[in-house]
Amino acid sequence: MSDTTTTPEPTPTAAEMAELRARLARSERRAEAAEAKAAAVEAERDAERTRATEARIAEAIISAASEAGILDPELAPKIIDRDLIQVTDDGRVKGCKAAVAAFLTDHPAFPRKDAPPAPRGGTPPRPAPKRPEHRPQGERLDAYGFPVDSLESQMMPSTPFKM
């Protein structure tokens, strides 16, 4: 038979145990600090991706708004509903034209390049008077296009005033 005696491992002393615990605590603190730094780097990277995506979306909305004839396309990213807009996995922005068209459908009075300017207070312009289409040759007209004789007959009494 063979002699298999195991020698017991030496038990660490109290000082050695304290040293091991201190090393373990330092390692755990370094690990926690590394994890916190990694989380901060990941958060910053996610924020940068979000800013880049938002910039691409805003650029696409401005382009679509300009094509649609919006008077101030730089304002469009702030007012267009982004529910219709999607960013594909490869980073392309889709749905901007539909979102701008939906906005213009919902807000037809929004200023556009091709629309005449809306009246801004004051007295509305008078429509031009209708000119008679058929009138005798050589008939005199006033400044508004009406025959002079018809106005004079309306303005002058047929009988003179008696005093």
C-alpha positions as CSV (number, residue, x, y, z in Angstrom):
1,M,0.0,0.0,0.0
2,S,1.0,3.4,-0.6
3,D,1.3,6.0,2.0
4,T,-1.0,8.9,1.0
5,T,-0.8,11.3,3.7
6,T,-2.0,14.7,3.0
7,T,-0.4,17.6,4.6
8,P,-2.9,20.2,5.7
9,E,-2.6,23.6,4.0
10,P,-1.3,26.2,6.3
11,T,-4.0,28.4,7.7
12,P,-3.5,32.1,6.9
13,T,-2.8,34.3,9.8
14,A,-5.1,37.1,10.7
15,A,-2.7,39.6,9.1
16,E,-2.7,37.7,5.8
17,M,-6.5,37.4,5.8
18,A,-6.7,41.2,6.3
19,E,-4.3,41.7,3.4
20,L,-6.4,39.4,1.2
21,R,-9.6,41.2,2.1
22,A,-8.0,44.6,1.3
23,R,-6.8,43.3,-2.1
24,L,-10.3,41.9,-2.8
25,A,-11.9,45.2,-1.9
26,R,-9.5,47.2,-4.1
27,S,-10.2,44.8,-7.0
28,E,-14.0,45.2,-6.5
29,R,-13.7,49.0,-6.4
30,R,-11.6,48.9,-9.7
31,A,-14.1,46.6,-11.3
32,E,-17.0,48.9,-10.3
33,A,-15.1,52.0,-11.5
34,A,-14.4,50.2,-14.8
35,E,-18.1,49.2,-15.2
36,A,-19.2,52.8,-14.4
37,K,-16.7,54.2,-17.0
38,A,-17.9,51.7,-19.5
39,A,-21.5,52.6,-18.8
40,A,-20.7,56.3,-19.2
41,V,-18.9,55.7,-22.5
42,E,-21.9,53.6,-23.7
43,A,-24.4,56.4,-22.7
44,E,-22.3,59.0,-24.5
45,R,-22.1,56.9,-27.6
46,D,-25.9,56.4,-27.5
47,A,-26.4,60.1,-27.0
48,E,-24.2,60.8,-30.0
49,R,-26.1,58.3,-32.1
50,T,-29.4,59.9,-31.1
51,R,-28.0,63.4,-32.0
52,A,-26.8,62.2,-35.4
53,T,-30.1,60.5,-36.1
54,E,-32.1,63.6,-35.1
55,A,-29.8,65.7,-37.3
56,R,-30.5,63.4,-40.3
57,I,-34.2,63.5,-39.6
58,A,-34.2,67.3,-39.3
59,E,-32.2,67.6,-42.6
60,A,-34.7,65.3,-44.3
61,I,-37.7,67.3,-43.0
62,I,-36.1,70.6,-44.1
63,S,-35.5,69.1,-47.6
64,A,-39.1,67.8,-47.8
65,A,-40.5,71.1,-46.6
66,S,-38.5,73.1,-49.1
67,E,-39.7,70.8,-51.9
68,A,-43.3,71.3,-50.7
69,G,-42.9,75.1,-50.9
70,I,-43.1,75.9,-47.2
71,L,-42.0,79.5,-46.8
72,D,-39.6,78.9,-43.9
73,P,-38.4,75.3,-44.2
74,E,-36.0,75.7,-41.2
75,L,-39.0,75.9,-38.9
76,A,-40.4,72.6,-40.2
77,P,-38.5,70.2,-37.9
78,K,-39.9,71.9,-34.9
79,I,-43.6,71.6,-36.0
80,I,-43.8,68.5,-38.1
81,D,-45.2,65.4,-36.4
82,R,-42.5,62.7,-36.4
83,D,-44.8,59.7,-36.0
84,L,-44.9,59.1,-39.7
85,I,-41.1,59.3,-40.0
86,Q,-38.9,56.2,-39.7
87,V,-35.2,55.6,-39.8
88,T,-34.1,52.3,-41.4
89,D,-31.4,50.0,-40.1
90,D,-29.0,51.4,-42.7
91,G,-29.7,55.0,-41.5
92,R,-32.0,56.2,-44.3
93,V,-34.9,58.5,-43.3
94,K,-38.3,57.6,-44.7
95,G,-41.7,59.3,-44.5
96,C,-40.7,62.9,-44.4
97,K,-42.6,63.9,-47.5
98,A,-45.7,62.2,-46.2
99,A,-45.3,63.9,-42.8
100,V,-44.9,67.3,-44.5
101,A,-47.9,66.6,-46.7
102,A,-50.0,65.6,-43.7
103,F,-49.0,68.8,-41.9
104,L,-50.0,71.0,-44.9
105,T,-53.3,69.1,-45.2
106,D,-54.0,69.7,-41.5
107,H,-52.9,73.3,-41.6
108,P,-53.8,74.7,-45.1
109,A,-53.2,78.4,-44.0
110,F,-49.5,77.7,-43.2
111,P,-47.4,80.1,-45.3
112,R,-46.1,78.7,-48.5
113,K,-43.9,80.2,-51.3
114,D,-46.5,79.7,-54.0
115,A,-49.5,81.1,-52.0
116,P,-50.4,84.8,-52.2
117,P,-49.8,86.6,-48.9
118,A,-52.7,86.6,-46.6
119,P,-54.3,90.0,-45.9
120,R,-53.0,91.5,-42.7
121,G,-55.8,93.7,-41.3
122,G,-57.0,97.0,-42.7
123,T,-59.7,97.6,-45.2
124,P,-60.0,94.7,-47.7
125,P,-59.5,95.8,-51.3
126,R,-62.6,96.7,-53.3
127,P,-63.4,94.5,-56.3
128,A,-63.1,96.2,-59.6
129,P,-66.5,97.3,-60.9
130,K,-68.0,95.3,-63.7
131,R,-67.7,97.1,-67.0
132,P,-70.7,97.0,-69.3
133,E,-69.8,94.6,-72.2
134,H,-72.1,96.2,-74.8
135,R,-72.2,100.0,-75.0
136,P,-72.9,102.3,-77.9
137,Q,-69.9,103.4,-79.9
138,G,-68.2,106.6,-78.7
139,E,-70.0,106.7,-75.3
140,R,-68.1,108.6,-72.6
141,L,-67.1,106.6,-69.5
142,D,-66.1,107.9,-66.1
143,A,-63.0,106.7,-64.2
144,Y,-64.9,103.6,-63.0
145,G,-66.0,102.5,-66.5
146,F,-69.6,103.6,-66.3
147,P,-71.3,105.8,-68.9
148,V,-71.1,109.5,-67.9
149,D,-74.6,110.3,-69.1
150,S,-76.2,107.7,-66.8
151,L,-74.5,109.1,-63.7
152,E,-75.3,112.8,-64.6
153,S,-79.0,111.9,-65.0
154,Q,-79.0,110.2,-61.6
155,M,-77.3,113.1,-59.9
156,M,-79.1,116.1,-61.4
157,P,-82.7,116.6,-60.5
158,S,-85.1,116.8,-63.5
159,T,-86.8,119.9,-62.2
160,P,-84.9,122.9,-61.0
161,F,-85.2,124.0,-57.4
162,K,-87.4,126.9,-56.6
163,M,-86.6,129.2,-53.8
